[in-house]
């Protein structure tokens, strides 16, 4: 069954079949960024292979946190490199097929035009049980600046529901397209793993940590743990912190309790010349039920007493 990706995943979401991520291998950071920015447009529009996806220089600079001059150069280089990228698969008849991600590109001062092939457009639009996929917010990954952070983030989001993943050294080198210089484990950890995981934990919606996987004394891989960060508490907006309105929807019991105590608090007992405390308490009770029915200054003084008086602590 085809998924209505346009309805479920708008342009600010990256949604990629897991096999598509092969394209990240050996890509530069700017290539990854350009590809990331283009794929939602391919997914949410009805363009064909003869129609371009346009990424402006200003848009690229803004999304990636670059100066406009630097963005112009980076976008030009990324466009050229991305044109040279291809992927392959083995057909049922055992023949190896190679396909370019893009069959044409165009670049100028205003931005880049990217023409995806028909095969790639199909890959970027089909998401179902036969085509497993991973999704995340575009703005999250575009703020990542380390060379391999985006790759680790995708792997983490792919396995987030399982709490993490384990990967051998050979698989890690294969999936990230790492050069031989990182065969030294201390170099790999210092220059690839640690900076990537630190950046992900600092700037995204997940915490990503790792530990060695050993066979005897030798490290043969790594186990990564993915934890979603607690979502920030929703803060009520439109309410003045200096007014009694913060204490809205009090129960009758709370109103009676608070008004009785407040009527005897010296900070506000001079607000009116009532014949007795019970009358004054009733007047305060009306304020607690409807803060907007009295002058703001009066409500502020009652509110201050309500917030600071120890008798209101449950």
Secondary structure, 3 states (H helix, E strand, C coil): CCCCHHHHCCCCEEEEEHHHHHHHCCCCHHHHHHHHHHHHHHHHCCCCCCCCEEEEHHHHHHHHCCCHHHHHHHHHHHHHHHHCCEEEEECCCCCEEEEECEEEEEEECCEEEEEECHHHHHHCCCCECCECEEEEEHHHHHCCCCCCHHHHHHHHHHCHHHCEEEEEHHHHHHHHCCCHHHHCHHHHHHHHHHHHHHHHHHHCCEEEEEEEEEECCEEEEEEEEEEECCCCCCCCCCCCCCCHHHCCCCCHHHHHHHHHHHCCCCCCCCCCCCCCHHHHHHHHHHHHHCHHHCCHHHHHHHHHHHHHCHHHCC
